[in-house]
Structure formats: structure tokens, C-alpha cells
Amino acid sequence: MRLRIDPERCQGHARCFALAPDLFDIDDYGQSSVHSDGVVPADREDAARLAIANCPEFAIEALED
């Protein structure tokens, strides 16, 4: 699984970062981005799905490799 964040949709709620700080980064304005290339380790896929489900702006997308 690979994560992608749509920067046009992200409103800086930072719920993804609160739920999975090892998968996401936030900038000084609260805008989220994925770590490195966005690849999620198999043992963290549940956390990634939880972050996706908790994004109020639906800004996180899971891409299957």
C-alpha cells in the first residue's frame, strides 16, 4: 500500500498525524504529507486505513501496489 495526500483537500486537521505519526508529517501550518515515498509497511496498514477513515476532508488516498 502507498499513501498519497491531496494538498488541495487537506485543511490541516492533522488527524492522520495524530493517529500514525510514523506515516505522516505535518508542516508549521498543519498541512499533512506522507513520509518519504508513502509506502506503508504491512504491519502499519491498519493504522493507515484508520487515518484515511478519520480524514474529514477525504484528502488521503491509498494506492495499491
Summary of the structure (lengths in Angstrom):
residues: 65
radius of gyration: 10.3
end to end distance: 5.7
largest distance: 30.8
contacts: 176
relative contact order: 0.36
helix: 28%
strand: 23%
